[in-house]
Amino acid sequence: MRRVVWLLFLTLSLTAACDQPEPTRIQVGTHAVSLMVPPDWEHFDSGEKHQFRKDFERIAVEDMGRMGWNIDKAIERALVQLREDGRRETASRDSFQVSGRPARAVDTWDHLSHQYRKRYVFVMNEKSLLALYMAQGQFELMDAVFEGLKTSLAFTDSLDLAGLPDTEGGD
């Protein structure tokens, strides 16, 4: 009887392990990260920027470069780089950590209509900023996938950034 129970337990354990998707490990510029990509989303690697696409929805992970230690100043510079111009405003901002690193979630929307929401997650890794963001598409169609990518995001190794230029110049 014990042998039957043991074989049943082993079979169920192996079946459950096989059903669990493996995290996707990617190199985004200087950042080595892993995240859980839904199987029905395509992955495109451009080195400094990775995109995940399904139909017209796109979510990107991008190395924003060396920005100094102040994450809030770095986020403001990154939003300018990502073309968040004067027609958009911050709807919400939330602080948390990813793999022990400071992170911020920022939602933006059109400042007049409060429509066309976008979500960004910025993580400060040493002095380098990583951005996960909704690049294109409808917020409602990407929200659950984006949240899954955000919660599964993990850094897989530490950076050695000695000798790389600091774009901020010393904060």
C-alpha positions as MATLAB code, in Angstrom:
seq = 'MRRVVWLLFLTLSLTAACDQPEPTRIQVGTHAVSLMVPPDWEHFDSGEKHQFRKDFERIAVEDMGRMGWNIDKAIERALVQLREDGRRETASRDSFQVSGRPARAVDTWDHLSHQYRKRYVFVMNEKSLLALYMAQGQFELMDAVFEGLKTSLAFTDSLDLAGLPDTEGGD';
ca = [
       0.000    0.000    0.000;
       2.824    2.432    0.847;
       4.435    1.717   -2.500;
       1.191    2.551   -4.345;
       0.776    5.786   -2.397;
       4.425    6.712   -3.061;
       4.085    6.026   -6.812;
       0.862    8.030   -6.970;
       2.511   10.948   -5.129;
       5.576   10.808   -7.416;
       3.412   10.700  -10.553;
       1.292   13.656   -9.428;
       4.389   15.647   -8.457;
       6.044   15.071  -11.821;
       2.842   15.920  -13.690;
       2.411   19.151  -11.726;
       6.060   20.078  -12.311;
       5.693   19.515  -16.061;
       2.608   21.739  -16.233;
       4.392   24.720  -14.662;
       5.889   27.024  -17.317;
       9.516   27.973  -16.905;
      10.466   31.624  -16.454;
      11.966   33.273  -19.533;
      15.507   34.499  -18.875;
      16.491   37.539  -20.902;
      19.360   40.005  -21.100;
      17.961   43.541  -21.361;
      20.978   45.753  -21.945;
      23.000   45.357  -18.736;
      20.153   43.693  -16.815;
      19.857   39.894  -16.563;
      16.259   39.158  -15.584;
      13.651   36.446  -15.681;
       9.886   36.700  -15.993;
       6.883   34.546  -16.783;
       5.769   35.238  -20.349;
       2.304   33.952  -21.260;
       2.601   31.202  -23.895;
       0.306   33.003  -26.350;
       2.468   36.170  -26.419;
       5.345   36.516  -28.930;
       8.778   37.634  -27.676;
      11.085   39.919  -29.685;
      14.664   40.591  -28.534;
      16.328   43.854  -29.595;
      19.090   43.773  -26.989;
      18.417   46.981  -25.065;
      14.670   46.444  -25.478;
      12.490   43.328  -25.474;
       8.865   43.325  -26.582;
       6.047   40.918  -25.850;
       3.206   41.054  -28.358;
      -0.248   39.609  -28.806;
      -2.425   41.034  -31.574;
      -2.131   44.841  -31.238;
      -1.032   44.846  -27.577;
       2.652   45.313  -26.788;
       4.517   45.300  -23.495;
       8.191   46.236  -23.427;
      11.146   45.773  -21.077;
      13.901   48.301  -21.725;
      17.261   49.294  -20.271;
      16.998   53.054  -19.769;
      20.719   53.366  -18.983;
      22.727   54.754  -16.111;
      20.737   57.422  -14.300;
      22.317   57.934  -10.879;
      21.017   56.760   -7.504;
      17.875   58.876   -7.182;
      15.065   56.711   -8.567;
      12.496   59.527   -8.686;
      14.764   61.776  -10.788;
      15.652   58.782  -12.963;
      11.962   58.046  -13.565;
      11.287   61.622  -14.670;
      14.161   61.401  -17.189;
      12.970   57.975  -18.359;
       9.406   59.194  -18.931;
      10.796   61.962  -21.165;
      12.846   59.358  -23.076;
       9.695   57.250  -23.478;
       7.887   60.290  -24.941;
       5.496   60.904  -22.077;
       4.900   64.490  -23.145;
       2.823   67.336  -21.696;
      -0.505   65.782  -22.739;
      -0.151   63.041  -20.125;
      -0.110   63.203  -16.342;
       0.620   60.805  -13.526;
      -2.537   59.053  -12.334;
      -0.882   57.018   -9.570;
       2.506   56.043   -8.189;
       3.351   53.069   -5.964;
       6.663   52.026   -4.337;
       7.800   48.428   -3.844;
      10.888   46.238   -4.372;
      11.983   43.768   -7.034;
      14.709   41.342   -5.950;
      15.611   43.763   -3.135;
      15.918   46.729   -5.512;
      13.801   49.915   -5.255;
      10.944   50.012   -7.758;
       8.047   52.301   -8.661;
       4.841   51.599  -10.562;
       3.576   54.669  -12.403;
       0.222   54.932  -14.169;
      -0.319   57.782  -16.609;
      -3.335   59.017  -18.549;
      -4.428   61.831  -20.832;
      -4.574   64.944  -18.665;
      -7.857   66.213  -20.160;
      -9.965   63.082  -20.520;
      -8.287   60.750  -17.988;
      -8.417   58.053  -20.686;
      -5.712   56.137  -22.542;
      -4.042   54.748  -19.433;
      -0.524   53.340  -19.510;
       1.402   51.556  -16.788;
       5.147   51.638  -16.167;
       7.342   49.831  -13.672;
      10.812   51.232  -13.066;
      13.472   49.331  -11.119;
      16.778   50.858  -10.034;
      19.528   48.265  -10.436;
      22.751   49.797   -9.132;
      22.660   53.164  -10.973;
      20.956   51.682  -14.034;
      17.190   51.888  -14.599;
      15.080   49.054  -16.013;
      11.606   49.886  -17.368;
       8.702   47.493  -17.907;
       5.848   49.301  -19.651;
       2.743   49.128  -21.813;
       4.061   50.189  -25.199;
       0.875   49.927  -27.287;
      -2.684   48.725  -27.006;
      -5.682   48.800  -24.719;
      -4.963   48.997  -21.010;
      -7.809   46.626  -20.131;
      -6.485   43.918  -22.475;
      -2.923   44.149  -21.105;
      -3.552   44.742  -17.400;
      -3.566   41.095  -16.232;
      -0.583   40.107  -18.401;
       1.341   43.186  -17.284;
       0.652   42.371  -13.632;
       1.890   38.800  -14.199;
       5.100   40.073  -15.810;
       5.581   42.583  -12.977;
       5.112   40.068  -10.173;
       7.339   37.465  -11.856;
      10.144   39.929  -12.681;
      13.388   38.935  -10.945;
      17.022   39.832  -11.425;
      19.150   36.762  -12.092;
      22.590   38.200  -11.388;
      24.272   41.343  -10.146;
      25.780   43.993  -12.364;
      29.386   44.999  -12.731;
      29.020   48.558  -13.976;
      32.487   49.817  -13.101;
      33.772   52.074  -15.821;
      30.430   52.702  -17.531;
      29.496   56.382  -17.931;
      26.837   57.833  -15.626;
      24.324   59.823  -17.692;
      23.282   61.881  -14.674;
      26.752   62.740  -13.488;
      26.611   62.088   -9.791;
      23.436   61.832   -7.810;
];
